[in-house]
Amino acid sequence: MASAPTLDAVNGRAIIDPASYADWDNLLDRFDAIRAQSPVVRVEGVDDVHRPFWLVTGYDEVMQVSKDNATYLNNPQTVVFSLNEGIAFAKAMTGGSEHMVASLVTFDAPIHMKYRKLTQEWFMPKNLRGIEGEIRAIAERTVERMLAAGPDIDFVKQVSGPYPLHVVMQILGVPEEDEPRMMMLTQQMFGGQDEDLNQSGMAAMTPEQITQLVAGAVKDFEAYFAGITAEKRANPTSDVASTIANSLVDGEPLNDRDMMGYYIILAAAGHDTTSASTAGAMMALSHDPEQFARVKADRSLLAGIVEEAIRWTSPVQHFMRTVAEDTQLGGQELKKGDWLMINYVAANHDPAQFDDPRRFDAARSPNRHLAFGAGAHQCLGLHLARMEMRILFEVLLDRIEAVEPAGEARRATSTFVGGLKSLPLRITPA
């Protein structure tokens, strides 16, 4: 049997280097070259700081893994790429688990669906329609502040960052005065080696320092939500935090670790990803006045703008899976216990699925992207994310006449949750 295709050391290091994800075009070039070699390749022997894994870059293969939750598991090994040092730290901190946070993304069947059902109704379109007016009011206040600050603004700092944060915190039941703390902790968890996001003030951090920063953020999240839990049990309201605090699974309240993980995944992942997609859409429109004019004149194009922004940006850049039993994927023989990375950036830019994938096209159809995942672990908040983006752009298009770049956009240095960290724009009010 032929040996499995293996990445060379340069490409192997680049795939796990957060700096590669800030250099977008070169990253996509790299994925194109790797995918052309094989949609499933082995990454091993690069160094001794991480365990070997399979890199999955083909759209069809990422879809196959995403939908087969029996063969490809979330729980046995960490679901986010980590170096050996970080994995050891997590196991020491948690008493044996490789997951620093226990949440929906780390659970497998049957426990996964039991926990997902606790809040699933909250995030369905029927329920979200009831808060659409509140979300629109938040969008209008956000755009009003942007116009007051203009004409030159940083769209990430003034719009795409605070807007989805405020929406999610209102739904969760976090007081507005605590939102800056939630933003800071989210950036510490996901900011990786990006000194602008991880709040460390350090241009380069060792793996140990990054791990300790994330662990500190988790502890801070847990301390905060312990207080929220006590309050919501004493005085339950109609928000999501009350649902989590008072839910039962198999007749028992959630244990502390699982409950804190539920809060954290909603508080952190619930806004950072929407922020990235929103900024991506605005960057694309600022570089394409004709497309901006078309969507301003024809709001039926908005759904396409939203969907294309989510694909084009791919805010969650990867997840890891563990092979449950010997299997084949993309022509390769995988063994039980193998670790693999399904890379959404690569899959969502696979030319076999998307014509001219680097072009932002609001009219792209079909657009069966994988940015929300697929199968049982598809993003719980996908309907909310789409609604938030649609409402914000409805308000923006009513209030601005034109938009153009006012400087160089900068991307986050992160292998996990990516996107823009700065987007200087010049706004012309309507």
C-alpha positions in Angstrom: 0.0 0.0 0.0 1.3 3.5 -0.9 2.3 5.7 2.0 0.0 8.5 2.9 0.8 12.0 1.4 2.6 14.0 4.1 3.1 17.7 4.3 6.6 19.1 4.1 8.0 20.9 7.1 7.4 24.4 5.8 3.7 23.8 5.0 3.2 21.7 8.1 4.4 24.6 10.3 2.4 27.2 8.4 -0.9 25.4 8.9 -0.5 25.6 12.7 1.1 29.1 12.8 -1.4 31.8 13.8 0.5 34.3 11.7 -0.4 32.4 8.5 -4.1 33.2 9.1 -3.4 36.9 9.1 -1.7 36.6 5.6 -5.0 35.6 3.9 -4.0 35.4 0.2 -0.9 33.4 0.9 -2.8 31.1 3.2 -5.4 30.4 0.4 -2.5 29.8 -2.1 -1.1 27.3 0.4 -4.4 25.5 0.8 -4.9 25.3 -3.0 -1.5 23.7 -3.4 -2.1 21.2 -0.6 -5.6 20.3 -1.8 -4.2 19.7 -5.3 -1.8 17.2 -3.8 -4.5 15.5 -1.8 -7.6 16.7 0.1 -6.5 14.6 3.1 -2.8 14.8 4.1 -0.7 13.8 7.1 1.1 16.4 9.2 3.8 14.7 11.2 7.5 14.8 11.9 7.4 18.6 11.7 8.6 19.0 15.3 7.9 17.5 18.7 5.5 20.1 20.0 2.3 18.6 18.7 0.9 15.2 18.0 0.5 14.1 14.4 -2.8 14.8 12.6 -4.5 14.7 9.3 -5.3 17.9 7.5 -8.6 17.9 5.6 -8.9 20.7 3.0 -11.4 19.4 0.4 -15.0 20.5 0.7 -16.5 17.1 0.1 -14.2 15.5 2.7 -14.9 18.2 5.3 -18.7 17.8 4.7 -18.3 14.0 5.1 -16.6 14.3 8.4 -19.0 17.0 9.7 -22.1 14.8 9.0 -20.7 11.5 10.3 -20.6 12.0 14.1 -20.3 8.3 14.8 -17.0 7.9 12.9 -15.6 11.3 13.8 -15.8 12.2 17.4 -15.5 15.5 19.2 -14.7 14.4 22.7 -11.7 12.0 23.0 -9.1 14.5 22.0 -9.2 18.3 22.1 -11.6 19.8 19.5 -9.4 22.9 18.9 -5.8 22.4 17.7 -3.4 22.6 20.7 0.2 22.0 21.2 1.3 19.2 23.5 2.1 21.7 26.3 -1.4 23.2 26.1 -3.0 19.7 26.2 -1.0 18.7 29.2 -1.9 22.0 31.0 -5.6 21.4 30.2 -5.5 17.8 31.6 -3.8 19.0 34.8 -6.4 21.8 35.2 -9.4 19.7 34.6 -8.4 16.4 36.2 -7.8 14.5 32.9 -9.9 16.1 30.1 -8.1 17.7 27.1 -10.9 20.3 26.9 -10.3 23.3 29.1 -14.0 24.1 28.7 -16.7 21.4 28.5 -19.4 22.5 26.1 -21.7 21.6 23.2 -18.7 21.5 20.8 -16.9 18.9 23.0 -19.8 16.5 23.6 -20.7 13.5 21.5 -24.0 11.5 21.4 -26.0 10.9 23.4 -25.2 13.7 25.8 -24.7 16.3 23.0 -28.3 16.4 21.9 -29.6 16.4 25.5 -27.6 19.6 26.2 -28.4 21.2 22.8 -32.1 20.8 23.3 -32.0 22.9 26.4 -31.6 26.1 24.5 -32.3 25.0 20.9 -35.8 26.5 20.8 -34.4 29.8 21.9 -32.4 30.2 18.7 -35.1 29.0 16.2 -36.6 31.6 13.8 -40.0 31.5 15.4 -38.7 32.6 18.7 -36.1 35.1 17.3 -38.9 36.9 15.4 -40.1 38.0 18.9 -36.9 39.9 19.6 -36.4 41.3 16.0 -37.5 44.8 17.1 -35.1 44.8 20.0 -32.2 43.8 17.7 -33.2 46.5 15.2 -33.1 49.1 18.0 -29.6 48.0 18.9 -28.5 48.2 15.3 -30.0 51.7 14.9 -28.2 52.9 18.0 -24.9 51.4 16.8 -25.2 53.0 13.4 -26.1 56.3 15.0 -22.9 56.3 17.1 -20.9 55.3 14.0 -22.2 58.3 12.0 -21.6 60.6 14.9 -18.0 59.5 15.0 -17.4 59.6 11.2 -16.7 60.1 8.5 -13.5 58.1 9.2 -14.1 55.1 11.5 -12.8 51.7 12.4 -15.8 49.5 11.6 -14.6 46.6 13.8 -14.2 48.7 16.9 -17.3 50.9 16.4 -19.8 48.6 14.7 -19.0 44.9 14.0 -17.5 44.3 17.4 -20.0 45.9 19.8 -23.2 45.2 17.9 -23.3 41.4 18.1 -21.8 41.5 21.5 -24.7 43.6 22.8 -27.3 41.4 21.0 -26.0 38.2 22.5 -25.5 39.6 26.0 -29.1 40.8 26.0 -30.3 37.4 25.0 -28.1 35.7 27.5 -29.1 38.0 30.3 -25.8 39.7 31.0 -26.1 43.4 32.2 -24.9 46.0 29.7 -22.3 47.3 32.1 -20.6 43.9 32.1 -20.2 43.7 28.3 -16.6 45.1 28.2 -15.6 42.3 30.6 -17.2 39.7 28.3 -15.4 41.2 25.2 -12.0 41.2 27.0 -12.4 37.6 28.1 -13.5 36.5 24.7 -10.5 38.1 23.1 -8.2 36.5 25.7 -9.7 33.1 24.9 -9.5 33.4 21.1 -6.8 36.0 20.6 -3.9 33.6 20.5 -0.7 35.3 19.6 -2.3 38.5 18.5 -1.2 41.2 21.0 -4.1 43.5 20.0 -6.6 40.9 20.9 -5.2 38.8 23.7 -4.9 41.8 26.0 -1.4 40.8 27.0 0.4 43.7 25.5 3.0 41.2 24.3 4.0 40.9 20.6 5.2 37.3 21.0 3.9 34.9 23.6 5.2 31.4 24.4 2.8 28.5 24.2 2.9 28.3 28.0 1.9 32.0 28.3 -0.9 31.6 25.8 -2.3 28.6 27.6 -2.1 30.4 31.0 -3.9 33.4 29.5 -6.7 31.2 28.2 -6.9 29.4 31.5 -7.2 32.7 33.3 -10.0 33.8 31.0 -11.9 30.5 31.6 -11.5 31.0 35.4 -12.8 34.5 35.2 -15.7 33.5 33.0 -16.6 30.7 35.5 -16.4 33.1 38.5 -18.7 35.6 36.7 -21.3 33.0 35.6 -21.3 31.4 39.1 -22.8 34.7 40.3 -25.2 34.8 37.3 -26.4 31.2 38.2 -27.1 32.1 41.8 -29.1 35.2 40.7 -31.1 33.3 37.9 -32.0 30.5 40.3 -33.2 32.9 42.9 -35.0 35.2 40.4 -35.5 33.4 37.1 -36.4 35.5 34.1 -37.0 34.8 30.4 -33.4 34.9 29.2 -31.1 32.1 28.2 -29.0 32.3 31.4 -32.1 31.5 33.4 -32.8 28.5 31.1 -29.3 27.1 31.6 -29.3 27.8 35.4 -32.6 26.0 36.0 -32.4 23.1 33.4 -32.3 19.4 34.1 -30.6 16.7 32.1 -31.8 13.2 33.0 -33.6 14.6 35.9 -30.5 16.3 37.4 -29.3 19.9 37.4 -26.2 20.5 35.2 -23.0 20.0 37.0 -20.8 23.1 37.5 -18.3 22.3 34.8 -20.9 21.6 32.1 -23.0 24.6 33.1 -20.1 27.0 33.0 -19.1 25.6 29.6 -22.6 26.3 28.3 -22.4 29.9 29.4 -18.9 30.4 28.0 -19.6 28.9 24.6 -22.7 31.2 24.2 -21.0 34.3 25.7 -17.8 33.9 23.7 -18.6 32.2 20.4 -22.0 33.8 20.1 -20.7 37.2 19.1 -17.1 36.9 17.9 -18.0 34.9 14.8 -20.8 37.2 13.7 -18.5 40.2 14.2 -16.0 38.7 11.8 -18.6 37.9 9.1 -20.1 41.4 9.4 -16.7 43.1 9.0 -15.9 40.8 6.1 -19.1 41.9 4.3 -18.4 45.5 4.9 -14.8 45.2 3.7 -15.9 43.5 0.5 -18.6 46.2 -0.2 -16.1 49.0 0.5 -13.9 47.6 -2.3 -16.8 47.1 -4.7 -18.9 50.3 -5.2 -21.0 48.6 -7.9 -22.0 45.7 -5.7 -22.7 48.2 -2.8 -25.0 50.2 -5.1 -26.8 47.1 -6.3 -27.6 45.9 -2.8 -28.6 49.4 -1.7 -31.1 49.5 -4.5 -32.3 45.9 -4.2 -32.6 44.6 -0.6 -33.5 41.2 -1.9 -29.8 40.7 -2.4 -29.1 41.1 1.4 -29.6 37.4 2.1 -26.9 36.7 -0.5 -24.6 39.3 1.0 -25.0 37.7 4.5 -24.4 34.1 3.3 -21.4 35.1 1.1 -19.8 37.0 3.9 -20.0 34.0 6.2 -18.5 31.7 3.5 -15.9 34.2 2.4 -14.8 35.0 6.0 -15.1 31.5 7.6 -14.7 32.9 11.1 -14.4 29.5 12.8 -11.3 28.4 10.9 -11.1 24.8 12.0 -12.2 22.1 14.4 -10.5 18.8 15.3 -12.0 15.4 15.3 -10.9 11.9 16.5 -11.4 8.8 14.4 -13.7 6.3 16.2 -12.9 3.3 14.0 -10.6 2.5 11.0 -12.1 4.2 7.9 -11.2 5.8 4.6 -11.4 9.5 3.8 -10.3 11.2 0.6 -8.5 8.0 -0.5 -6.5 7.7 2.7 -6.6 5.0 5.3 -7.4 6.5 8.8 -6.9 4.5 12.0 -8.9 4.5 15.1 -7.6 7.2 17.4 -6.2 9.4 14.6 -6.6 13.1 15.1 -7.7 15.3 12.2 -8.3 19.0 11.4 -11.3 19.9 9.3 -10.3 23.3 7.9 -13.3 25.4 7.0 -11.2 28.2 5.4 -9.9 25.6 2.9 -13.2 23.9 2.4 -15.0 27.2 1.8 -12.5 28.1 -0.9 -12.4 24.8 -2.7 -12.8 25.6 -6.4 -14.4 22.2 -7.0 -17.4 23.5 -5.0 -17.3 27.3 -5.4 -16.6 29.0 -8.8 -13.9 31.6 -8.3 -14.0 31.2 -4.5 -11.9 34.2 -3.7 -14.4 36.6 -5.3 -17.1 38.0 -3.0 -20.3 37.5 -4.9 -23.7 38.4 -3.3 -25.5 36.5 -6.1 -23.6 33.3 -5.6 -26.0 30.4 -5.9 -26.0 27.7 -4.6 -23.8 28.7 -1.6 -23.7 25.5 0.5 -20.8 26.7 2.6 -19.5 25.0 5.7 -18.9 28.0 7.9 -21.6 26.9 10.3 -20.5 23.3 10.1 -23.0 20.6 9.2 -24.8 17.7 10.8 -25.5 17.4 14.5 -22.9 20.0 15.5 -24.1 22.6 13.1 -23.9 26.0 14.8 -26.7 26.5 17.3 -26.9 30.3 16.6 -26.9 30.3 12.8 -30.4 31.8 12.5 -29.5 34.5 15.0 -26.3 35.3 13.2 -28.1 35.7 9.8 -30.8 37.8 11.4 -28.3 40.1 13.2 -26.4 40.7 9.9 -29.5 41.3 7.8 -30.9 43.8 10.2 -27.6 45.7 10.6 -27.2 46.0 6.9 -30.8 47.1 6.4 -30.1 49.9 8.8 -26.6 50.7 7.3 -27.9 50.8 3.8 -30.7 53.2 4.8 -28.2 55.6 6.6 -25.2 55.6 4.3 -24.7 56.7 0.7 -21.3 55.3 0.1 -18.4 53.5 1.8 -14.7 53.3 0.9 -11.5 52.1 2.5 -9.7 54.6 4.6 -6.6 52.6 5.4 -5.4 49.0 5.5 -7.6 46.3 7.1 -5.7 44.0 9.5 -6.5 40.4 10.2 -6.3 38.6 13.5 -3.3 36.3 14.2 -5.3 33.2 15.2 -5.6 29.6 14.0 -9.1 29.2 15.5 -11.5 32.2 15.4 -10.3 34.6 12.7 -11.4 37.7 10.8 -10.6 41.3 10.8 -9.3 43.1 13.9 -9.3 46.5 12.2 -11.2 47.9 9.3 -10.7 51.7 8.6 -13.5 53.1 6.5 -14.7 56.4 5.2 -18.5 56.7 5.4 -20.7 59.1 3.4 -24.0 59.5 5.2 -27.2 59.3 3.2 
